[in-house]
Amino acid sequence: MFDYETLRVIWWVLLGVLLIGFALTDGFDLGVAALLPWVARDDAERRMVINSVGPTWEGNQVWFILGGGAIFAAWPFVYAVSFSGFYLAMFVVLAALILRPVGFKYRSKKPDPRWRKRWDWALFVGGFVPALVFGVAVGNVLQGAPFRLDGDLRAFYEGSFLGLFTPFTLLCGLLSLAMLVLHGSAWLAIKIEDGPVKARAKAFGSIAAIASVALFAIGFLFVAYGGLGYHVVGEVDPFGPSNPLRTTSEAVSGAWLANYGRYPWMVAAPVLGFAGALLAIVGIRGNSEPLAFAGSSASALGIIATVGCSMFPYILPSSIDAHSSLTVWNASSTRMTLGIMLFVTVVFLPIVLAYTAWAYRVMFGRVTSEDVRTNPDFY
């Protein structure tokens, strides 16, 4: 069995894996939904776009559920603070996500164009809003959440819903939206037959890739010169009990970049974020759909990994009481809990991956206008 320090690091990595898995799978679903009103002009085109994700969108949401479950079980302090403090934002996301299954199931129940148009916009909201708000949430994690812990480790959130939206967090939201729109456009280029829908998707993909590179670069400047970052003062006991008040932290401008000097290998994450978006542009303009999708996937992986690498060992810093900040070392579950969860993950995660790969293989292929007209199983 691994020691306590190793288990904590493993679960920090696994949390990142689950978030990246969500971005790479359900991420293109959100991107496709956000593109729906703009790349499809008539009902047949919209049905092609919808059915490009129709067979897989429900299974892709598993990664979102697994991520929430992992936070609950492995990082209970993080779960308690974030899910209560960001309650209204999460309610907005869940309300938007609820529109997706309803939209998929009810859109084609009536031939009325107005009925279908309303559900098309509902699907758009179900993709656009989560893509934006997820990025805003990450931005709030980077700049610190306004919470504090008392002597009994009770959490008190002192922020407001509108306070979540600052220039930096909105920048992160736009980056998340651009990243997922790029991923969605790359998916459409793979799944849709040659024609106007595919051409429009590629055009939006090029714009989203350029926006991803620009917003990611601006975000780095914010982190470097915008007063963001936290630093652990003194020695850290990676084997110690989970008690955030045993750690002394302080806000230090630019501290989120310190890990790249301490662990040079972490530079691979931001490099991949930039290089993946540029690779996607090459693939889109070179009519290589697999290259474009590989580039968008690499970019999403690199951007998300950059957040984790920059913040380590922090998971959720506090902007109003730095000493209440939650780290890998002071906010985890017990060693036994992490060990049991790791055993379960080692057994079941390969099964999930194998089933997912099998499902994608079975349902692989382009969606055509002929399919939309003749296949009774299509939305």
Disulfide bonds with the S-S distance in Angstrom:
none
